[in-house]
Amino acid sequence: MSSTHHFNPSHSPNYGFVMPSKPSLYMRGYMKYIEAIDIWETDAILDCFDEALEHRILPVPLGRPVLNKNSYREYIRGVISLFRIQKVSATCSNPRVVLHSTNSRP
């Protein structure tokens, strides 16, 4: 059974979002990531991450290892053709930004 739900930006609570004239460092980093996701290019995506990247695949009971930036590079190159980011949310907790994304097949 397939879902009939499709993303409609006019239904988003952030539809009226306007970028501040002087966005914070975190907002600039988040927007760089969103732009990299939009072009869906591995190196552009990885350029958004610090060398201390820890990528976790949820749920934890899957037992997937925590990936550092180098292992994440190999992982994303192997799966990038399988997924498209459907939804991204961000939580800022100085000095960290945590991104959670939901994927869908193309």
Kinemage of the C-alpha trace (Angstrom):
@kinemage 1
@onewidth
@group {chain A} dominant
@subgroup {mainchain}
@vectorlist {calphas} color= white
{ca met a 1} P 0.000 0.000 0.000
{ca ser a 2} L 1.600 3.275 -1.030
{ca ser a 3} L 1.099 6.588 0.690
{ca thr a 4} L -0.834 9.279 -1.125
{ca his a 5} L 0.763 12.033 0.962
{ca his a 6} L 3.000 14.442 -0.947
{ca phe a 7} L 4.937 17.332 0.500
{ca asn a 8} L 3.242 20.635 -0.105
{ca pro a 9} L 5.350 23.625 0.989
{ca ser a 10} L 2.242 25.774 1.348
{ca his a 11} L 1.241 23.542 4.271
{ca ser a 12} L 4.564 23.970 6.061
{ca pro a 13} L 4.623 25.975 9.304
{ca asn a 14} L 7.811 27.572 7.935
{ca tyr a 15} L 6.273 28.649 4.642
{ca gly a 16} L 6.574 32.318 5.537
{ca phe a 17} L 10.184 32.016 6.711
{ca val a 18} L 12.382 34.928 5.675
{ca met a 19} L 16.147 34.651 5.987
{ca pro a 20} L 17.465 37.242 8.457
{ca ser a 21} L 19.604 39.980 6.924
{ca lys a 22} L 22.470 38.829 9.187
{ca pro a 23} L 21.988 35.069 9.653
{ca ser a 24} L 23.882 33.380 12.476
{ca leu a 25} L 26.845 31.121 11.818
{ca tyr a 26} L 24.566 28.132 12.474
{ca met a 27} L 21.899 29.360 10.065
{ca arg a 28} L 24.525 29.925 7.360
{ca gly a 29} L 25.862 26.402 7.919
{ca tyr a 30} L 22.356 24.942 7.820
{ca met a 31} L 21.552 26.751 4.571
{ca lys a 32} L 24.827 25.541 3.026
{ca tyr a 33} L 23.786 21.988 3.930
{ca ile a 34} L 20.299 22.424 2.470
{ca glu a 35} L 21.816 23.767 -0.772
{ca ala a 36} L 24.196 20.757 -0.909
{ca ile a 37} L 21.273 18.379 -0.365
{ca asp a 38} L 19.370 20.180 -3.110
{ca ile a 39} L 22.104 19.479 -5.684
{ca trp a 40} L 22.608 16.002 -4.146
{ca glu a 41} L 26.373 15.884 -4.627
{ca thr a 42} L 28.557 13.913 -2.204
{ca asp a 43} L 31.497 16.336 -1.894
{ca ala a 44} L 29.207 19.359 -1.452
{ca ile a 45} L 27.354 17.528 1.331
{ca leu a 46} L 30.559 16.421 3.058
{ca asp a 47} L 32.024 19.935 2.877
{ca cys a 48} L 29.300 20.950 5.330
{ca phe a 49} L 30.600 18.680 8.074
{ca asp a 50} L 33.364 19.136 10.609
{ca glu a 51} L 36.112 16.514 10.827
{ca ala a 52} L 34.539 15.423 14.150
{ca leu a 53} L 31.340 14.254 12.357
{ca glu a 54} L 29.488 11.387 14.035
{ca his a 55} L 26.739 9.972 11.803
{ca arg a 56} L 24.245 7.667 13.520
{ca ile a 57} L 21.649 5.563 11.744
{ca leu a 58} L 18.461 5.183 13.764
{ca pro a 59} L 16.887 3.222 15.301
{ca val a 60} L 19.774 2.152 17.530
{ca pro a 61} L 18.629 -1.522 17.685
{ca leu a 62} L 19.697 -1.860 14.034
{ca gly a 63} L 23.206 -2.019 15.457
{ca arg a 64} L 24.712 0.187 12.756
{ca pro a 65} L 28.129 1.609 13.690
{ca val a 66} L 28.688 5.307 14.328
{ca leu a 67} L 30.417 6.670 11.220
{ca asn a 68} L 33.189 9.265 11.229
{ca lys a 69} L 33.600 11.633 8.271
{ca asn a 70} L 35.746 9.243 6.203
{ca ser a 71} L 33.472 6.238 6.735
{ca tyr a 72} L 30.415 8.443 6.137
{ca arg a 73} L 31.935 9.515 2.792
{ca glu a 74} L 32.107 5.875 1.693
{ca tyr a 75} L 28.623 5.151 3.054
{ca ile a 76} L 26.978 8.109 1.326
{ca arg a 77} L 28.670 7.352 -1.996
{ca gly a 78} L 27.189 3.860 -1.809
{ca val a 79} L 23.623 4.930 -1.000
{ca ile a 80} L 23.238 8.386 -2.542
{ca ser a 81} L 21.499 7.019 -5.615
{ca leu a 82} L 18.923 5.208 -3.455
{ca phe a 83} L 17.570 8.150 -1.480
{ca arg a 84} L 16.260 11.650 -1.707
{ca ile a 85} L 15.934 13.839 1.369
{ca gln a 86} L 12.270 14.489 1.968
{ca lys a 87} L 12.344 16.403 5.246
{ca val a 88} L 15.137 17.967 7.302
{ca ser a 89} L 14.833 19.489 10.746
{ca ala a 90} L 17.545 21.138 12.813
{ca thr a 91} L 18.115 21.622 16.518
{ca cys a 92} L 20.768 24.078 17.648
{ca ser a 93} L 22.509 23.514 20.962
{ca asn a 94} L 25.581 25.703 21.134
{ca pro a 95} L 28.104 24.719 19.815
{ca arg a 96} L 26.366 21.823 18.032
{ca val a 97} L 23.695 21.552 15.376
{ca val a 98} L 21.831 18.252 15.151
{ca leu a 99} L 20.100 17.476 11.863
{ca his a 100} L 17.441 14.821 11.467
{ca ser a 101} L 16.384 13.840 7.982
{ca thr a 102} L 13.699 11.601 6.568
{ca asn a 103} L 14.488 9.908 3.286
{ca ser a 104} L 12.373 8.555 0.479
{ca arg a 105} L 13.226 6.592 -2.619
{ca pro a 106} L 13.281 8.561 -5.892
